[in-house]
Amino acid sequence: YDTGGFSIKSKTAMPGMKMDCGGAAGILGGFKAAVECGFSENLHAVLCIAENSVGPRATVPDDIHVLYSGKTVEINNTDAEGRLVLGDGVAYARKDLNADIVLDMCTLTGAQGITTGAHHAAVLTNNAQWES
């Protein structure tokens, strides 16, 4: 559930955030379907999931995080946690899983919903044929 963390969402923006897991849920559903259909290629699903509720171990603005890639970032908005775990997931897929093709399907921003509508996901990949 995406509360926004210390950069907390307003009372009108928070309802409905249970759907913030839509990208990960879509990947999990697609992965399950591929396995059940007998997909025989090397396939991994990396679910980039974060918890950003306020609590004693919560990230706060001005924190510095070291990402999985080794890069550091300064947190300016705790409601941008999805971008951080997505970066870690992509780095993990390339480094540890040796993925040739990475497909990113996520619900990172309100702009995604405006751009693709309520019934479509934002999908990116490093494979031009898959993206078309």
C-alpha positions, 0 to 999 in steps of 0.5 A, spaced: 500 500 500 503 506 497 502 511 503 507 516 500 512 515 506 514 521 510 512 525 503 505 522 505 499 523 500 493 527 501 487 524 504 484 524 497 490 521 493 491 515 498 485 511 497 486 506 491 493 506 492 492 498 493 492 498 486 499 500 486 502 493 485 499 492 478 505 492 475 508 486 479 501 483 479 501 483 472 508 480 471 507 475 476 500 473 472 504 473 466 510 468 469 505 463 472 501 463 465 508 462 461 510 456 466 503 453 466 503 453 458 510 449 458 514 455 457 521 452 456 526 458 455 530 461 461 525 465 464 525 469 471 520 474 474 523 480 478 518 483 483 520 490 485 516 491 491 517 496 496 513 498 503 514 506 504 509 507 510 511 511 516 515 508 521 522 507 525 526 504 519 522 509 514 526 513 509 526 520 510 528 526 505 535 527 505 537 520 506 542 517 502 541 510 499 546 506 496 543 502 490 544 495 488 548 497 482 553 501 487 550 508 485 548 513 491 542 517 491 539 522 495 532 521 497 528 528 496 521 525 496 519 518 499 513 517 495 518 515 489 520 508 492 518 505 486 523 508 481 529 506 486 526 498 487 525 498 479 533 500 478 535 495 483 531 490 480 533 491 473 541 491 475 539 485 479 536 482 473 542 484 468 548 482 473 546 476 477 541 473 472 545 475 466 538 477 463 539 478 455 532 481 455 529 485 461 521 487 460 519 492 465 512 493 466 510 498 472 505 503 475 510 508 477 507 515 476 500 518 475 503 520 468 503 513 466 495 512 467 494 519 464 498 516 458 496 509 457 489 509 460 486 505 466 486 499 462 493 499 459 500 498 463 507 502 461 511 497 458 519 498 456 524 493 454 531 493 452 529 489 446 526 493 440 522 487 437 518 486 444 517 493 445 513 494 438 
